[in-house]
């Protein structure tokens, strides 16, 4: 399921309403708006992906918390299993060219 930040979501452990999500930008290149791909949803988004369409960086949402960390703080041994788990729902461009890690590298 793909959304452009609709409804309530969480950011940094805090529930964020649509109004605040609309101003969220990529922490690397400051691009706005970002794309949201929802993989599992209950009352909130449990698992999903936030994507910057400009730089192709992707940020996982795990346990209702978006992890929007700079590249140097990301862990390949945590991020690659996430990509593999949700491969069927992740856009092909992110699988092949996504940063900081992708399934082609």
C-alpha positions in Angstrom: 0.0 0.0 0.0 1.4 3.4 -0.9 0.4 6.7 0.6 1.6 10.3 0.5 1.6 10.8 4.3 -2.1 10.4 5.1 -3.5 9.9 8.5 -1.6 9.5 11.8 1.9 8.1 11.9 4.7 7.9 14.4 8.1 9.7 14.2 10.8 9.2 16.8 8.3 7.4 19.1 5.9 10.3 18.9 2.5 10.0 17.1 2.5 12.5 14.3 -0.6 13.8 12.6 -0.9 14.4 8.9 -0.2 18.1 9.2 3.3 17.4 10.7 4.1 14.6 8.3 3.5 17.0 5.4 6.5 19.0 6.4 8.8 16.1 6.9 11.9 16.3 4.6 14.8 14.1 3.9 17.5 14.6 6.6 20.2 14.3 3.9 19.1 16.5 1.0 16.1 18.3 2.6 13.8 17.2 -0.2 10.1 17.4 0.4 7.6 15.7 0.0 8.7 12.2 0.9 6.9 9.0 -0.1 5.4 6.5 2.3 5.0 2.8 1.7 3.0 0.9 4.3 3.6 -2.8 4.7 1.8 -3.5 8.0 -0.8 -1.4 9.7 -2.9 -1.6 12.9 -4.0 1.5 14.7 -0.7 3.0 13.4 1.8 2.0 10.8 3.7 -0.9 12.2 6.1 -1.5 9.4 6.8 0.5 6.3 9.3 2.6 4.3 9.8 6.3 3.9 11.6 7.2 0.6 13.2 10.3 -0.7 12.5 10.3 -4.4 15.3 12.8 -5.0 18.3 11.0 -3.5 16.7 7.5 -3.3 17.5 7.2 0.5 15.0 5.0 2.3 14.2 4.9 6.0 12.5 1.9 7.6 9.5 2.1 9.9 9.9 -0.7 12.5 7.6 -1.2 15.5 5.8 2.0 14.6 9.0 4.1 14.7 10.5 5.7 11.6 14.3 5.4 11.7 15.4 8.5 9.8 19.1 8.3 10.6 22.1 9.6 8.5 24.0 7.0 6.5 26.9 6.8 9.0 24.5 5.7 11.8 22.8 3.1 9.7 23.6 -0.6 10.1 23.8 -2.8 7.0 23.2 -5.9 9.1 19.9 -4.5 10.2 18.7 -2.7 7.1 19.4 -5.4 4.5 17.2 -8.0 6.3 14.4 -5.4 6.4 14.7 -4.9 2.6 14.7 -8.7 2.1 11.7 -9.2 4.4 9.6 -6.7 2.5 11.1 -7.2 -1.0 7.7 -7.9 -2.7 6.3 -4.5 -1.5 9.4 -2.3 -1.9 9.7 -0.4 -5.2 12.2 -1.9 -7.6 14.2 1.3 -7.9 14.8 1.2 -4.1 15.7 -2.5 -4.2 18.3 -1.8 -6.9 19.5 1.8 -6.3 18.4 2.7 -2.8 20.8 4.4 -0.4 22.6 3.7 1.8 22.1 0.0 1.1 20.3 -1.9 -1.6 19.8 -5.5 -2.7 22.1 -5.2 -5.7 25.2 -4.1 -3.8 
